[in-house]
Amino acid sequence: MTTQSTQSEVLRLKQAAHHCGFSTTTLWRLEQTDSLFPRKIKFSSRVCGFRRIDLDNYLAQKAQVEI
């Protein structure tokens, strides 16, 4: 896997939750309440995902704030 394909990789809801270490409920709650949390990408009425790079940037930003 190249760097470019990793950056543009889209994770489905369960994959995104696992990647971040959150439950799917927490992922949904963060999207609703945290203005800095990345917005999901809707592909259809039943399919959505999050860009991996957006999630990584969010987690890095949160880690810096907590230090």
N, C-alpha and C positions, 0 to 999 in steps of 0.2 A: 504494500500500500504506500503510495507516495504522499508527501506532505500536502500537496494540493488536494488530493482526494480526501484526506483526513480532515482538512479544514472545512470542506464543503459537505461533509457527511451529515446526514439528517438522521436523528435518532427518534424512534417511535416512543410513545409515552412511557412504557415499561422500561425500555432501554435507557431513556433519559433519566428516569428516577434511579435506576441502578447505577448509572454513570456518576450521578451526583451524591449517591448515598442517602437518598430521600425515599419516602414512600410515594406512591402515585397521588395520594391525598395531599401530602405536603407540597408536592410539585404544583398541583392545582391551586392550593391555597397561596403559595408564593406568587403565582401568576396573577391572582386576584388582588393581592394586598401589597406586593413589593413593586414599586414603579421601576426599579432597576432590573428586575427579573426579565429575561428574554421572553418575547411573545412567541407563541407557537405558530407554526406554519400549517395552514389548513390545505390539504390536498383534495378533500371531498367532504361531504357532510359527516362521514364517520372516520376519516383518517386524518391525523395531524402528527406533527413532529417538531422537534427542536434541533437547531443547528448545533453540532458539537462544539464548535469554536465559540458560539455565544454562551453556552453553558460554562465552558472553561474560563472565559473572561469574567463571567459573573462570579464564579467560585474564587478566582484569583483576587478579584476586587473585594469580596467579602473577607477573605483571609487577611488582606492588607489592613482593613478597617479594624479587625479584631486584635491585631498585634499591638 
